[in-house]
Amino acid sequence: MNSIFRILPFFAAILLFSCSKEEITPTAPITTNVQVEYRVSASSGDVTIYQDVPVAGHSNLAEEKITVNRMTYTYSFTTVSGTELKLRATNTNPSADEVISEIYVDGILLVSASANAPGAYANASGIAR
């Protein structure tokens, strides 16, 4: 029994000092270009749109406000995956007419939102993947 108590500290020391920490080097995230398309439809034909669009000469997006006087609107651009996308729309003259905001990435619907109350916004946002 005494021999076990003499050997036990030896094994404990081996276990403590023989373990090594594995170094994992971080890798850069893989980004790819994606095609983004914003779509807005409003039965009123008079809609105010707030959309994040590319800034000339930069890779980031900035909000742009536009007023559209037709029932459908589309805007397309290319950005990198991982970019946050935002689109919101409302009837210019508050009404209960439905407004639909949709964001497509590489032709696949990412997010859709609708509003049909006076002054309400159809808010769509998501991350381009």
MARSEFI-133108 format. One record per residue (C-alpha): residue number from 0; residue in three letters; x negated, y negated, z negated. Coordinates in nm, 4 decimals, always signed. Example, Ala and Ser with C-alpha at 12.3 -4.5 7.8 and 13.67 -1.06 7.14 Angstrom:
{0, 'ala', {-1.2300, +0.4500, -0.7800}}
{1, 'ser', {-1.3670, +0.1060, -0.7140}}
***
This chain:
{0, 'met', {+0.0000, +0.0000, +0.0000}}
{1, 'asn', {-0.2879, -0.2367, -0.0790}}
{2, 'ser', {-0.4365, -0.1717, +0.2637}}
{3, 'ile', {-0.1159, -0.3003, +0.4261}}
{4, 'phe', {-0.1416, -0.6274, +0.2351}}
{5, 'arg', {-0.5049, -0.6640, +0.3445}}
{6, 'ile', {-0.4262, -0.6004, +0.7112}}
{7, 'leu', {-0.1077, -0.8110, +0.7224}}
{8, 'pro', {-0.2868, -1.1521, +0.7015}}
{9, 'phe', {-0.5221, -1.0376, +0.9776}}
{10, 'phe', {-0.2296, -0.9606, +1.2144}}
{11, 'ala', {-0.0545, -1.2848, +1.1187}}
{12, 'ala', {-0.3693, -1.4812, +1.2063}}
{13, 'ile', {-0.3979, -1.3022, +1.5416}}
{14, 'leu', {-0.0340, -1.3797, +1.6261}}
{15, 'leu', {-0.0618, -1.7460, +1.5303}}
{16, 'phe', {-0.3833, -1.8201, +1.7133}}
{17, 'ser', {-0.3383, -1.5992, +2.0190}}
{18, 'cys', {-0.0220, -1.7767, +2.1398}}
{19, 'ser', {-0.0799, -2.0433, +2.3991}}
{20, 'lys', {+0.1535, -2.3076, +2.5332}}
{21, 'glu', {+0.2281, -2.2833, +2.9020}}
{22, 'glu', {+0.1957, -2.6151, +3.0802}}
{23, 'ile', {+0.4675, -2.6775, +3.3363}}
{24, 'thr', {+0.3967, -2.9568, +3.5767}}
{25, 'pro', {+0.7025, -3.1594, +3.6784}}
{26, 'thr', {+0.7912, -3.1632, +4.0434}}
{27, 'ala', {+0.9471, -3.4488, +4.2306}}
{28, 'pro', {+1.3187, -3.4059, +4.2988}}
{29, 'ile', {+1.4010, -3.2984, +4.6491}}
{30, 'thr', {+1.5920, -3.5690, +4.8319}}
{31, 'thr', {+1.7491, -3.5357, +5.1698}}
{32, 'asn', {+1.9315, -3.7800, +5.3898}}
{33, 'val', {+2.3100, -3.7506, +5.3806}}
{34, 'gln', {+2.5771, -3.9087, +5.5989}}
{35, 'val', {+2.8374, -4.0988, +5.3945}}
{36, 'glu', {+3.1765, -4.2109, +5.5192}}
{37, 'tyr', {+3.4226, -4.4293, +5.3280}}
{38, 'arg', {+3.7872, -4.4057, +5.4358}}
{39, 'val', {+4.0724, -4.6251, +5.3189}}
{40, 'ser', {+4.4323, -4.6025, +5.4251}}
{41, 'ala', {+4.7071, -4.8386, +5.3140}}
{42, 'ser', {+5.0648, -4.8326, +5.4335}}
{43, 'ser', {+5.0853, -5.2099, +5.3760}}
{44, 'gly', {+4.8157, -5.2734, +5.6386}}
{45, 'asp', {+4.6691, -5.5480, +5.4187}}
{46, 'val', {+4.4062, -5.4218, +5.1752}}
{47, 'thr', {+4.1082, -5.5572, +4.9786}}
{48, 'ile', {+3.8146, -5.3170, +4.9595}}
{49, 'tyr', {+3.5124, -5.3147, +4.7286}}
{50, 'gln', {+3.2462, -5.0749, +4.8575}}
{51, 'asp', {+2.8831, -4.9999, +4.7790}}
{52, 'val', {+2.6843, -5.0395, +5.1007}}
{53, 'pro', {+2.3111, -5.0247, +5.1871}}
{54, 'val', {+2.1046, -5.3384, +5.1371}}
{55, 'ala', {+1.8985, -5.4209, +5.4457}}
{56, 'gly', {+1.5381, -5.3086, +5.3984}}
{57, 'his', {+1.6086, -5.1266, +5.0672}}
{58, 'ser', {+1.7221, -4.7811, +4.9631}}
{59, 'asn', {+1.9681, -4.9062, +4.7010}}
{60, 'leu', {+2.3341, -4.9986, +4.7449}}
{61, 'ala', {+2.5171, -5.3211, +4.6578}}
{62, 'glu', {+2.8868, -5.3985, +4.6285}}
{63, 'glu', {+3.0545, -5.5709, +4.9195}}
{64, 'lys', {+3.4089, -5.7122, +4.9221}}
{65, 'ile', {+3.6099, -5.7136, +5.2433}}
{66, 'thr', {+3.9724, -5.7678, +5.3422}}
{67, 'val', {+4.1165, -5.5438, +5.6105}}
{68, 'asn', {+4.4384, -5.6113, +5.8028}}
{69, 'arg', {+4.5089, -5.2628, +5.9383}}
{70, 'met', {+4.6414, -4.9363, +5.8012}}
{71, 'thr', {+4.3133, -4.7398, +5.8226}}
{72, 'tyr', {+3.9491, -4.8346, +5.7715}}
{73, 'thr', {+3.6235, -4.6378, +5.7894}}
{74, 'tyr', {+3.2623, -4.7280, +5.7155}}
{75, 'ser', {+2.9667, -4.4910, +5.7666}}
{76, 'phe', {+2.6014, -4.5039, +5.6647}}
{77, 'thr', {+2.3073, -4.2789, +5.5797}}
{78, 'thr', {+2.1540, -4.2633, +5.2321}}
{79, 'val', {+1.9546, -4.0166, +5.0213}}
{80, 'ser', {+2.1046, -3.7425, +4.8082}}
{81, 'gly', {+2.1502, -3.8394, +4.4438}}
{82, 'thr', {+2.2810, -4.1868, +4.5289}}
{83, 'glu', {+2.5848, -4.3068, +4.3343}}
{84, 'leu', {+2.8705, -4.4013, +4.5677}}
{85, 'lys', {+3.1628, -4.6307, +4.4781}}
{86, 'leu', {+3.4731, -4.7315, +4.6702}}
{87, 'arg', {+3.7863, -4.9050, +4.5418}}
{88, 'ala', {+4.0787, -5.0564, +4.7230}}
{89, 'thr', {+4.4005, -5.2407, +4.6425}}
{90, 'asn', {+4.6818, -5.4059, +4.8329}}
{91, 'thr', {+4.5871, -5.7683, +4.8995}}
{92, 'asn', {+4.9422, -5.8787, +4.8166}}
{93, 'pro', {+5.0397, -5.6719, +4.5111}}
{94, 'ser', {+5.2967, -5.4126, +4.6097}}
{95, 'ala', {+5.3931, -5.0530, +4.5404}}
{96, 'asp', {+5.2679, -4.9420, +4.8855}}
{97, 'glu', {+5.0238, -4.6517, +4.8532}}
{98, 'val', {+4.6491, -4.7075, +4.8953}}
{99, 'ile', {+4.4125, -4.4094, +4.9362}}
{100, 'ser', {+4.0319, -4.4254, +4.8993}}
{101, 'glu', {+3.8175, -4.1310, +5.0107}}
{102, 'ile', {+3.4424, -4.0680, +5.0148}}
{103, 'tyr', {+3.3011, -3.8019, +5.2487}}
{104, 'val', {+2.9425, -3.6724, +5.2369}}
{105, 'asp', {+2.8208, -3.4821, +5.5432}}
{106, 'gly', {+3.1825, -3.4477, +5.6559}}
{107, 'ile', {+3.3025, -3.2895, +5.3301}}
{108, 'leu', {+3.5425, -3.4727, +5.0991}}
{109, 'leu', {+3.3537, -3.5687, +4.7821}}
{110, 'val', {+3.6288, -3.7605, +4.6027}}
{111, 'ser', {+3.9706, -3.9089, +4.6694}}
{112, 'ala', {+4.1823, -4.1573, +4.4736}}
{113, 'ser', {+4.5186, -4.3222, +4.5242}}
{114, 'ala', {+4.7231, -4.6054, +4.3772}}
{115, 'asn', {+5.0850, -4.7033, +4.4297}}
{116, 'ala', {+5.1604, -4.9706, +4.1711}}
{117, 'pro', {+5.1346, -5.3487, +4.2129}}
{118, 'gly', {+4.7770, -5.4592, +4.1362}}
{119, 'ala', {+4.6490, -5.1020, +4.0921}}
{120, 'tyr', {+4.3164, -4.9895, +4.2415}}
{121, 'ala', {+4.2366, -4.6607, +4.4132}}
{122, 'asn', {+3.8924, -4.6014, +4.2528}}
{123, 'ala', {+3.6725, -4.3334, +4.4071}}
{124, 'ser', {+3.3146, -4.2709, +4.2956}}
{125, 'gly', {+3.0667, -3.9852, +4.2933}}
{126, 'ile', {+2.7086, -3.8748, +4.3523}}
{127, 'ala', {+2.5946, -3.7905, +4.7062}}
{128, 'arg', {+2.4707, -3.4310, +4.7043}}
***
